Each structure stands twice: as C-alpha cells, then as structure tokens.
Amino acid sequence: MAKPKFLISLITKDNDYQREQGAAAEDVARTLDVDIQITYADSDAITQSQQLLEVIQSANASEFSGIIVEPAGGTSMMQVGRAAIRAGIGWVILNREIDGIGELRRLSDAPVFSVSSDNEEVGRIQGRQFGALLPKGGLVVYLQGPSASQAAQRRALGLQATKPHNVALKVLKCPNWTEAGGHQAVTSWLRVTVAHNEPIDLVAGQNDLIAIGARKALKDNLMDGGDLGFGKVRFTGVDGLPKTGQAWTRSGILAATVVVPPNTVPALKMLVKAARERSQPPEQTLVAPYSFPELKELGGDVSDPTDDGWNR
C-alpha cells in the first residue's frame, strides 16, 4: 500500500527559516511514515499559485492527501484552496488566517485549517528585549518584512504593545525576508542625508537575515569612510535557528533573537492525523515563540565597549 503523500509549498530557499521549515518537515515525515514533496516559490505569489495548480489539476492529484502552503503573497490563496478541496485534497495555510474558512470547509470533508507562529507574541517579546537592552531608552531602526505579509503586520502590532515609551522607532520596510532585503532597505535609507544625523542605539530585524543584511549595509558604509557613530550599534532579530540566529547571538553578532519553532512540524502532524481519521482540526493553531537568551539575561549593556564588533 502506497504511503500517504503531502505537498509542502514554501516561499523561498533564500531564507534560513524557510529552509528549516522544509528540513523539519522532512524529519517529521519520516517519523510519521508519509511521503512529502517540497516546492519553493522564489518569493513570487504567481509562481506559487501556478506550482500548486499544476499539482491540483494534474492526473496525479489523487496521490496527494493534503497541501501545506506558506503564502508568498498577501492572501490565503482562496481560489487555489477551493480547487484543492474540491479535488479532495486537504488545505493548510501557514502564518496567516484562512479567509472564508467556513465556506471552504463546507465544500468537502477534506481538512482545512491554519497553523501560525504567534506573531503578535513575537513582537511583544522583541519589544521587551528593547526594554532590557536599552534601559535608558534610545532610537531603534526597525526593519519590517514585506508590507503584504500578515506575519510582518502582527509582529509590528505586538511590538507596539510592549515597546518602552522612551524607545523611538525608525521603521524601514524590506522588500522580502532575505539578507539582501535587509541590506537594500538600510542602504537606501543611508542615501538620505538626514539618516547620518540620527544617533542609532539598536537595529532590529523582523527576522535574523534582515538584521544581518542591515549589519552588512552599515559595515559597508563604515568601510567607505563614514564614521556615522554606528560602530557600537547592536542588532536583534527573529527566527532563532540553532545554526544561524542562536549561533550569531552566542558569538555577539546579534544581541538577541526570538526563537520561532518551525510550524511545518505541528501542521504536518495535524494534517496526517486529520486525513487518517477524517476529522477537522481547530481552525487555527498558534505556535509559541520565546526569547534567546532569556529576557533576564539581557539586562543592561550586553556589548563589550572596547569591541566595535564588525570583525566577527
């Protein structure tokens, strides 16, 4: 008897968290004794829709018991989801709510649900980190993900709830969730003369790669001969993968990160169980993040005042 098969559609390979989403799904698939196929959309919503529809409308569609998708665009891909469910394929969205989930669930008994990182809590944790790292307040350059991303919106909302009143934000929008996106946003900002007159205390990315891209952009600017007072700036991020965000924090490249466990793991476990039992999981499940290091370890200035940090 053939193993159940599931398709997992992710945003891009140019992001460590997205790659970890795929690797974690492969690990849990082995423990569940199911097959998976992983595709990446190169951060393009049209490409992603086409990839999914090719599978849903193919002669081999019946091989798939379900699809897990993290949307590359700003919607939950209602039309593609409708096509999947009408084909009897389960539909799971990562990191955003499903628009019209009631309508989709009425189309068939295929499981339909979403699994998301608790992105508001991600923002709340990052706001608390600001308070611990900047007890006297200061200016934070805050690098947001793509404007259409629900995760980016929720993280910004959570941050505002816990950010100390004596911490001011300079918000920069990144075109994507990659290191290049963070580098581009900061490089563009540095071209504006007024940017050079603003003393910065902290640069915070909505993910670790964006923060690293920002750090490289500032370093490039310094190497071009500008002092600009950036040598002592600290950096924080989000995702906190063991080999990247956590490692960068341990080495001092980042002052802190927020660990966001891969949500492909609970999503695939829930989808396999629902497919086997012909059941409907809860409409939405949230995965809890946590600070790394713990907030109590961040009190005061954690940087070495004799080390400008750029050579790490």
Secondary structure, 3 states (H helix, E strand, C coil): CCCCEEEEEECCCCCHHHHHHHHHHHHHHHHHCCEEEEEECCCCHHHHHHHHHHHHCCCCHHHEEEEEECCCCCCCCHHHHHHHHHCCCEEEEECCCCCCHHHHHHHCCCCEEEEEECHHHHHHHHHHHHHHHCCCCEEEEEEECCCCCHHHHHHHHHHHHHCCCCEEEEEEECCCCCHHHHHHHHHHHHCCHHHHHCCCCEEEECCHHHHHHHHHHHHHHHHCCCCCCCCCCEEECCECCCCCHHHHHHHCCCCEEEECCCCHHHHHHHHHHHHHHCCCCCCEEEECCEEECCHHHCCCCCCCCCCCCCCC
